[in-house]
Amino acid sequence: MASKMTLLASVLVVMLMHLQSLEAQQPNLVKGLSWKYYESSCPKLESIIRKQLEKVIKKDVGLAAALLRMHFHDCFVQGCDGSVLLDGSASGPVDSEKTAPPNLSLRGFDVIEDLRRRVHKECGAGSVSCADITAIVARDSIVLTGGPTYSVPLGRRDGLSFATRDATLANLPSPFVPTDNLLRTLAAKNFDATDAVALSGAHTIGIAHCSSFTRRLYPTQDTTLDKTFATTLKGVCPAPNTNASTFMDLRSPNVFDNKYFVDLMNKQGLLTSDQDLYTDKRTRNIVTSFAVNQTLFFEKFVNVMIKMGQMEVLTGTQGEVRNKCSVQNSNDLLISSVVEGDNMDSVESF
C-alpha cells in the first residue's frame, strides 16, 4: 500500500512539474491581448472560422499559403492591424498598402471578408476585429495543410489607415536579398536567426512567380542552384519575364512540413532568400536541424508566429473594429467597446 502511495505521489509530482514547464514555455503577451479574449463575447468564433475555412481550402488548397502570407504582410508593415486589408479611396493615396508591389499578388481578401460577415452575424457587429480574424485564419491555414496547431492570442484592434507604398517596400523582405540583409531586417524587428529561418519555413507551401527567381537562371545560372532543378525551372520560365509560377517546395508543395529545409540542403531552394539560408554559416546549422527534426521546426515556428502576431498591435480603445475589413468605419458608425474583451478588467495580465 505504501509503495502504491509513493508511486502515486511521484506521478503527481511529475505531472505538476510538466504543467509548470508548459506554463513557463507559454509566450508572454503584450498588454491588451488575451488567450481567452472572446471566450464569453463570441465563444463560437474559432469554430465558425475553422468550419468555413476547411471548405475553402478543400476547394483551393493554394489559398492556405495565400492567407498565411497575408498575415505576414500585415504584421510586418505597421503591425498586425489589418491595414493590408484596406482599399485605397478618393481621400487617400491611390497606391495604398494593398496595391504596393509586394502585395499585388496577395489573394484571399474575399475569404477574410466572408468570414468577418459570418462571425459578426453570430456575435454581433463590431464583435471581432479583422486583424484577429486574419491571425486565426493564418493559424488554421497551417493546421489544415498538416502543420502544428497553437493558441492565438486575441484582442487586436483594426488600424485606421494603411501604410504608404514606400513604408510597405521598406518593411517587407525581398525574395532577392541574401541572408545578411534578411537577418539585419528582421533583427530590427526583434527576430533572431532562428526566428528568421523558422519564418522562412512558411515557404513549405505556396507558389512563387517567375519574376521572383528568374534572375537566378538568366543570364547565367546561380551556382548555388542544383542543375537539374534549374533545368526544370527554365521549362516553367523560358524567359525572365515569363508570366508563370511554380511551387516553392519541390517535395511536398501542399503540405506544411519540414521538406522545404530538405530542399535547401539539396540546392533546390527556389528564391535567393531561401537558398542563401543554407549557404550562410550563421543559419546553415539551423536549416539542417529543421531538416532532420520536424518537431523542432514546428516548435520554433509556433513560437515565432505567436511573437510575430503581437507586432505593434492596437488594443483597448486604440483603432477600431471594422464593419467591413476593406473600409474604415464612417465617423458616425464608429464602434466603441462593444465586446466584453474591451473591458480591460477581463483581460488577463502578463
Steps between C-alpha positions, in 0.01 A plus 500: 500500500780737595680429174183582305464830686865580430451423128186716489682787667785469252258509207329809641835674544598422139162626375536819701851557367376443144218752544742753647733441207220559251396816682859624495521438126180692424602824328443829676224715352502871435262700714143483372521156338363187660480127431127516593401838362174388334420212734173660612426759230549272198555142618443346155751729326770246426260219409320729251829585332636143501181347361480740206875504433500121472260534207700783342834320515351170387382682187827693448794381709714783363301744709660361816837647405337819373317559829809424707700743285235768553553482876878537453459799272253662738717463809831606344357834383385724790405199710220242504217750455322376189629799303590285200129427461408866446415625152625836378241774459447839342618658825818294520798403282424291195794271573385373839668232705286240324617616157871538584711268278564227762126473568371494143509120498315464831166322478234382739358840595154370412551204735584729793197720430268200471624371835455845653134497386441156646660590833317830533171331411552258789651735758384847396637794304835617632551182702828379347768696316619421149856486638403221741314311229807521276721360778265208566471428128880485470518243782220291350661511155809342656301235685282407201807427288660275760688748717501555876209643694536769766293749695473848349509795742212732415381852565653688206320806370490610137716787380347825379731540200720304265873536450657687210656321204849594620435374853371172362807454281731587788350249742438189290811286435577456131533151343826618342692586816780286649482378858712789627236751393217280624654463847558874530143578395351251745736594783356851481164339580643296789531167316816291529656257251289206617186711461607600149554141388178380664294775335655414164372147554154631411621459141433130543161582344411743226632619166734764362480680167782485247588863565599400855774256398594525128801718578645179644462345152578781256732617359717251693397230740546549874772260615305418817213361290487129421548452124212257452269723700613800294413316179152431636457866594607611152222284364251691715659838429667487153562875519562743789165672450291181466162531669491169684553356846626188676490345845751621756540154655603240246426197715160560664361828366158484664603356836629709788806301607880530519574392140578861404819470705586173328466690172755755621748233596472365144547842335133501401387815677300711258574855614837661567381579853416131547814330370738746662378384842694180438798676344547745787694353793285683754183316395626180337487293819151626580380391155658158553343459845155574359557267202572204727252585777152612398385519862771756571400704196135496603591611854710793378246593234216518753713716730585748227141511369371598844781754528434644155126514564558752780705750298385858565145391571223747581299406809245643743352819355764539229388468140156354438316178417404530134152428369663405170863391481586704191353829623558718803182559698319827427528758775136458592528122507809461713460210735622543853555235764214270403675172576566366843871487418508879484443506874863499608401347834424178312836489321762272648810678628844375406 
